[in-house]
């Protein structure tokens, strides 16, 4: 680690990447935000409804080392994130434990200066002749449990480098290691991880389902905010982030292709993506990595992720009987359903030699450490990241974008990748696991508390 800044891997796409932050803040009374809309529903957009967002997007500006940007480009931009991660390792259940977490966090945060391989708040790339009206497709990213806006930076940069605007949501449901927001006076506030003082398995699934509902509500509000940003209905004063990291709302106005919005998430974020697609028709495509099925409730199973194209990208060791059973109920129901007299597009892949954490940044940055403590699988973490990126980018290019989109959006699966993949068609994925049951079975089959085999903490975390 040392004191010398080190960079995350370079994005895989043809474009450079820049990033900036947006946090909606109030500017008047308790009910008001700086929304210039005559639509009463838009004016109901309140501060506590909209989580903070980090935008990754393509730019023509190559990242260059700049002392003034060093703090902004930190992978861990604030001490609270470091504290949150170590609260996962050491349960903060006593004053002594909290002191130990504080001591370790201070040391790590002081000396760990990992830098994002992207520039700060540079102009968005103009893609001449490639996109109608210069608009770019959008992917909303929902993080998993004990994560935050930076945990999946590498994969988000990969998507942005291929021409997407990637909007990373930092959820306020208590699932993040720490989450930042602005109060009615624009003052920065933090939400720490909920239930951190108790073992993971001691939290009822019903509480996780409540968190999931809040997460999905936040995703819908994020889509609302994106519509208003694209339409110019939010002023620069609406952004609570000031300084170098502030998103220029004028730059984003008229550049968001709201007809091509996808959602992607990992673990709890995968669950969020699946449920959000069933409730918001503006989401046109879904990518769920290691989706955590237990918190998803019966009505959300019935909605079948809105019948939009769906790909499930799983790691080999994030698997147990109840998760497999619930996934099969969902897959069988999608197999039996249709949209416009056509079968639903459902893909399932499993990457060999992988564990749950292999789908985030940690194993790529510290491969030896994570393999030693068995939080990463036997496969090379960098290769796993590249395979996942190519899978997801290929899926989006085929099922989200209109035919004829530019080559920068495409990413083909390589022959080498297939050696590491179990490619299951819908029928194969159901036959290869415990036989599923029809979704018309009793509601007890989809009651998470009736089959509470919450092995997340025994696997790799969430």
C-alpha positions in Angstrom: 0.0 0.0 0.0 2.5 2.6 1.2 1.9 6.3 0.7 2.4 6.3 -3.1 -1.0 6.5 -5.0 -1.8 3.4 -7.0 -4.4 3.2 -9.8 -7.2 0.8 -10.3 -7.0 -1.1 -13.6 -7.6 0.8 -16.8 -11.1 0.5 -18.2 -11.4 -2.0 -21.1 -13.4 0.1 -23.5 -12.3 2.5 -26.3 -13.1 5.7 -24.4 -11.6 7.4 -21.4 -13.9 7.7 -18.3 -14.7 10.6 -16.1 -16.9 10.8 -13.0 -18.8 13.3 -10.9 -21.3 13.2 -8.0 -24.9 14.4 -7.6 -26.8 14.7 -4.3 -30.2 16.3 -4.5 -30.7 19.0 -1.8 -33.5 21.2 -0.7 -33.2 24.9 -1.3 -36.3 26.3 0.4 -38.7 25.0 3.0 -39.0 21.5 4.2 -41.1 20.4 1.3 -39.2 22.1 -1.6 -36.4 21.2 -3.9 -35.1 23.2 -6.8 -37.4 21.5 -9.4 -38.7 23.7 -12.1 -41.6 21.5 -13.0 -45.3 22.2 -13.2 -46.1 18.5 -12.7 -47.3 18.0 -9.1 -45.9 14.5 -9.0 -42.4 15.8 -9.9 -42.6 18.4 -7.2 -43.1 15.6 -4.7 -39.4 14.6 -5.1 -38.1 15.1 -1.6 -34.7 15.0 -0.1 -35.1 11.8 1.8 -36.4 9.9 -1.2 -33.3 10.4 -3.5 -30.0 8.8 -2.6 -26.7 10.3 -3.7 -25.4 9.2 -7.1 -22.0 8.9 -8.7 -22.0 9.3 -12.5 -19.4 7.5 -14.6 -19.4 8.5 -18.3 -17.2 8.5 -21.4 -15.0 11.5 -22.1 -12.3 12.6 -24.5 -10.0 13.6 -21.6 -7.3 11.2 -20.7 -6.8 10.8 -17.0 -3.7 12.6 -15.8 -2.1 12.8 -12.4 -3.1 16.1 -10.7 -2.4 16.9 -7.1 -5.7 18.8 -6.7 -7.6 15.7 -7.8 -5.8 13.2 -5.6 -8.4 13.3 -2.8 -11.4 13.3 -5.2 -10.0 10.2 -7.0 -9.5 8.1 -3.9 -11.2 4.8 -4.0 -12.1 5.3 -0.4 -12.9 9.0 -0.4 -14.0 9.3 3.2 -13.0 7.8 6.6 -16.6 6.7 7.2 -16.3 4.2 4.4 -13.1 2.7 5.9 -14.8 2.5 9.3 -17.8 0.8 7.7 -15.7 -1.9 6.0 -13.8 -2.8 9.2 -17.1 -2.9 11.1 -17.9 -5.9 8.9 -14.6 -7.5 9.9 -14.9 -6.6 13.6 -18.4 -6.5 15.0 -18.8 -3.1 16.8 -20.6 -4.6 19.8 -18.5 -3.0 22.6 -16.5 0.2 23.3 -13.3 -1.9 23.0 -14.2 -3.2 19.6 -15.2 0.2 18.4 -11.8 1.6 19.5 -10.1 -1.3 17.6 -12.1 -0.5 14.5 -11.2 3.2 14.8 -7.5 2.5 15.3 -7.3 0.2 12.3 -9.4 2.4 10.1 -7.3 5.5 10.9 -4.2 3.6 9.8 -5.6 2.2 6.7 -7.3 5.4 5.6 -4.2 7.4 6.1 -2.0 5.2 4.0 -4.3 3.7 1.4 -4.4 6.0 -1.6 -5.8 3.8 -4.3 -6.8 6.1 -7.2 -9.6 5.7 -9.7 -8.4 5.3 -13.3 -10.6 8.2 -14.5 -10.6 12.0 -14.5 -12.8 14.2 -12.3 -15.8 16.0 -13.8 -14.5 16.4 -17.3 -16.8 17.2 -20.3 -18.9 14.3 -21.6 -17.8 12.7 -24.9 -19.5 13.8 -28.1 -20.1 10.7 -30.2 -20.5 12.1 -33.7 -22.8 10.2 -36.0 -23.3 7.3 -33.5 -26.2 8.2 -31.3 -29.4 10.0 -32.2 -29.4 13.5 -30.7 -26.1 12.7 -28.9 -27.9 10.8 -26.2 -26.2 8.0 -24.3 -27.8 4.9 -22.9 -27.9 4.6 -19.1 -27.1 1.8 -16.6 -28.2 2.3 -13.0 -26.0 0.3 -10.6 -27.3 -1.0 -7.2 -24.6 -2.0 -4.7 -24.8 -5.1 -2.4 -24.8 -5.4 1.3 -21.8 -3.8 3.1 -20.9 -1.8 0.0 -21.1 1.8 -1.3 -20.7 3.9 -4.4 -17.1 3.0 -4.9 -17.2 -0.8 -4.3 -17.8 -1.7 -7.9 -15.8 1.1 -9.6 -13.8 -1.1 -11.9 -16.8 -2.8 -13.5 -18.7 0.6 -13.7 -15.7 2.2 -15.4 -15.7 -0.7 -17.9 -19.3 0.0 -18.9 -18.7 3.8 -19.1 -15.7 3.3 -21.3 -18.0 1.5 -23.8 -20.3 4.5 -24.1 -22.8 4.2 -21.3 -23.7 6.7 -18.6 -23.4 4.6 -15.4 -25.3 5.9 -12.3 -24.2 4.3 -9.1 -26.7 4.6 -6.3 -25.6 4.8 -2.7 -28.7 3.3 -0.9 -30.0 4.9 2.3 -31.7 1.8 3.7 -28.8 0.9 6.0 -27.3 -1.8 3.8 -24.3 0.3 2.8 -21.1 0.4 4.8 -21.9 4.1 5.0 -24.1 6.3 3.0 -23.9 10.1 2.5 -26.8 12.5 2.0 -27.6 16.2 2.5 -30.1 17.5 5.1 -32.6 20.4 4.4 -29.8 22.9 5.0 -27.4 21.2 2.6 -25.3 19.9 5.4 -23.5 16.6 4.8 -24.9 13.7 6.9 -24.1 10.0 7.1 -26.1 6.8 7.6 -24.1 3.9 9.1 -24.8 0.2 8.4 -28.0 -1.0 10.1 -27.8 -4.0 12.4 -24.0 -3.9 12.4 -23.9 -4.7 16.2 -25.5 -8.1 15.7 -24.5 -11.2 13.7 -25.9 -11.3 10.2 -28.1 -14.3 10.7 -29.8 -12.6 13.7 -31.5 -10.1 11.4 -35.0 -11.4 10.3 -35.5 -11.7 6.5 -38.7 -9.6 7.1 -36.4 -6.7 8.0 -34.3 -7.3 4.8 -37.5 -7.3 2.8 -38.3 -3.8 4.2 -34.9 -2.7 3.2 -35.4 -4.1 -0.2 -38.7 -2.1 -0.6 -36.9 1.1 0.4 -34.1 0.3 -2.1 -36.6 -0.2 -4.9 -38.3 3.1 -4.0 -35.0 4.8 -4.2 -34.3 3.4 -7.7 -37.6 4.7 -8.9 -36.8 8.2 -7.5 -33.4 8.0 -9.2 -35.1 7.4 -12.6 -37.3 10.4 -11.8 -34.3 12.5 -11.1 -32.6 11.4 -14.3 -35.6 12.4 -16.3 -35.6 15.8 -14.7 -31.8 16.2 -15.2 -32.2 15.3 -18.9 -35.1 17.7 -19.3 -33.3 20.6 -17.6 -35.8 20.7 -14.7 -33.1 20.6 -12.1 -30.8 23.6 -11.7 -27.2 23.4 -10.7 -28.3 24.7 -7.3 -30.1 21.4 -6.7 -26.8 19.6 -6.5 -25.6 19.5 -2.9 -22.1 18.5 -4.0 -19.8 21.5 -4.5 -16.3 21.8 -5.7 -14.3 19.6 -8.0 -16.6 16.5 -7.7 -19.8 18.3 -8.5 -21.8 17.1 -11.5 -22.4 19.9 -14.0 -26.2 19.4 -14.6 -25.9 21.5 -17.8 -23.6 18.9 -19.3 -26.0 16.0 -18.6 -29.1 17.9 -19.9 -30.2 16.4 -23.2 -27.6 13.7 -23.1 -29.5 10.9 -21.3 -31.3 8.4 -23.5 -34.3 7.6 -21.2 -35.6 5.1 -23.7 -32.6 2.9 -23.1 -32.3 2.6 -19.3 -31.0 -0.7 -17.8 -30.3 -1.6 -14.2 -27.5 -3.8 -12.9 -26.8 -4.9 -9.3 -24.8 -7.4 -7.2 -26.2 -9.5 -4.4 -28.7 -7.4 -2.5 -28.4 -5.0 -5.5 -29.3 -8.0 -7.8 -32.5 -8.4 -5.8 -33.1 -4.7 -6.1 -32.6 -4.8 -9.9 -35.0 -7.7 -10.3 -37.8 -6.1 -8.2 -37.3 -2.6 -9.6 -37.8 -3.9 -13.1 -41.2 -5.4 -12.1 -42.4 -2.0 -10.7 -40.9 0.5 -13.1 -41.6 0.2 -16.8 -38.9 2.7 -17.6 -36.3 0.1 -16.9 -35.8 -1.9 -20.1 -33.1 -4.5 -19.2 -31.9 -6.2 -16.1 -28.5 -7.7 -15.0 -28.4 -9.5 -11.6 -25.1 -10.8 -10.3 -25.4 -13.3 -7.5 -28.9 -12.2 -6.7 -30.0 -12.7 -3.1 -33.4 -14.3 -3.5 -34.6 -14.6 0.1 -35.8 -11.0 0.7 -37.8 -10.9 -2.5 -41.5 -11.2 -1.6 -44.3 -13.1 -3.4 -45.8 -10.2 -5.4 -42.3 -9.4 -6.8 -41.8 -12.9 -8.0 -45.2 -12.7 -9.8 -44.0 -9.6 -11.7 -41.2 -11.6 -13.2 -38.8 -8.6 -13.3 -41.2 -6.8 -15.5 -40.7 -9.4 -18.3 -37.7 -7.4 -19.5 -34.6 -9.2 -20.8 -32.7 -10.6 -17.8 -29.3 -12.1 -17.3 -28.2 -13.8 -14.1 -24.4 -13.9 -13.6 -23.6 -16.2 -10.7 -20.4 -17.2 -8.9 -19.8 -20.9 -8.3 -19.8 -20.9 -4.5 -22.7 -18.5 -3.8 -25.2 -21.3 -3.7 -27.3 -23.1 -1.2 -30.6 -25.1 -1.2 -33.1 -22.4 -0.4 -31.5 -19.8 -2.7 -31.5 -22.4 -5.5 -35.1 -23.3 -4.8 -36.4 -19.7 -5.0 -34.3 -19.0 -8.1 -35.8 -22.0 -9.8 -39.4 -20.9 -9.0 -38.6 -17.6 -10.6 -36.9 -19.2 -13.7 -39.7 -21.7 -14.2 -42.3 -18.9 -14.1 -40.4 -16.9 -16.7 -40.0 -20.0 -18.8 -43.8 -20.4 -18.9 -44.5 -16.7 -19.5 -44.5 -14.7 -22.7 -44.4 -11.1 -23.9 -46.0 -10.2 -27.2 -46.4 -14.0 -27.8 -42.7 -14.4 -27.5 -40.8 -16.2 -24.7 -39.0 -14.0 -22.2 -35.3 -13.4 -22.7 -33.6 -15.1 -19.8 -29.9 -16.0 -19.6 -28.0 -17.6 -16.8 -24.2 -18.0 -16.5 -22.0 -19.3 -13.7 -18.3 -18.5 -13.6 -16.2 -21.4 -12.5 -13.8 -21.1 -9.6 -15.4 -18.0 -8.1 -16.9 -16.7 -4.9 -19.3 -14.0 -4.0 -16.7 -11.3 -3.5 -15.2 -11.9 -6.9 -17.8 -9.6 -8.5 -16.6 -6.5 -6.7 -13.3 -4.5 -6.7 -11.6 -6.1 -3.6 -10.1 -9.3 -5.1 -8.8 -7.4 -8.1 -7.0 -4.9 -5.9 -5.7 -7.4 -3.3 -5.8 -10.9 -5.0 -3.4 -12.7 -2.6 -5.1 -11.5 0.5 -8.6 -12.4 -0.6 -7.5 -15.8 -1.9 -5.7 -16.5 1.4 -8.8 -15.8 3.5 -10.9 -17.7 0.9 -13.1 -14.7 0.0 -12.0 -15.1 -3.6 -12.1 -18.2 -5.7 -9.4 -20.1 -7.5 -9.9 -18.1 -10.8 -7.8 -15.1 -11.5 -9.8 -12.0 -10.2 -8.8 -9.8 -13.1 -10.0 -12.4 -15.6 -13.2 -12.9 -13.7 -13.8 -9.1 -13.9 -13.1 -9.1 -17.6 -15.4 -12.1 -18.3 -18.2 -10.5 -16.3 -17.8 -7.2 -18.1 -17.9 -8.9 -21.5 -20.9 -10.9 -20.6 -22.8 -7.9 -19.4 -21.8 -5.5 -22.2 -22.6 -8.1 -24.8 -26.1 -8.6 -23.2 -26.8 -4.9 -23.1 -25.6 -4.4 -26.7 -28.0 -7.1 -27.9 -31.1 -6.6 -25.7 -31.1 -3.0 -24.5 -29.8 -1.0 -27.5 -31.5 -0.4 -30.8 -30.0 -2.4 -33.8 -27.1 -0.7 -35.5 -25.6 0.9 -32.4 -21.9 1.7 -32.7 -19.2 -0.8 -32.1 -18.0 1.0 -29.0 -21.0 -0.6 -27.1 -20.1 -4.2 -28.1 -18.0 -6.6 -26.2 -17.9 -10.2 -27.5 -17.3 -13.2 -25.3 -13.9 -14.7 -26.1 -13.1 -18.4 -26.6 -11.0 -18.3 -23.4 -14.0 -17.0 -21.5 -16.1 -20.0 -22.4 -13.6 -22.3 -20.6 -14.6 -20.5 -17.4 -18.4 -20.4 -18.0 -21.3 -22.7 -17.4 -23.7 -21.4 -20.0 -27.2 -22.6 -18.9 -30.2 -22.0 -21.1 -33.3 -21.6 -19.0 -34.4 -25.2 -19.3 -30.8 -26.5 -18.6 -30.4 -24.3 -15.5 -33.6 -25.6 -14.0 -32.8 -29.3 -14.8 -29.3 -28.9 -13.5 -30.4 -28.0 -10.0 -33.0 -29.1 -7.5 -36.3 -29.5 -9.5 -38.3 -26.3 -9.2 -42.0 -26.0 -8.3 -44.6 -24.1 -10.2 -45.1 -20.5 -9.1 -48.7 -21.3 -8.4 -47.8 -23.3 -5.3 -48.9 -22.0 -1.9 -47.6 -18.6 -0.8 -45.6 -20.4 1.9 -43.2 -21.4 -0.8 -42.3 -17.8 -1.3 -42.4 -16.8 2.3 -38.7 -16.1 3.2 -39.4 -16.8 6.9 -40.8 -20.3 6.1 -37.5 -21.3 4.5 -35.0 -19.1 6.4 -31.7 -20.7 5.4 -29.8 -17.4 5.6 -26.3 -18.7 4.8 -25.0 -15.4 3.4 -22.6 -14.9 6.2 -21.5 -18.5 6.0 -20.7 -18.0 2.3 -18.9 -14.8 1.4 -20.9 -12.0 2.8 -23.4 -9.9 0.8 
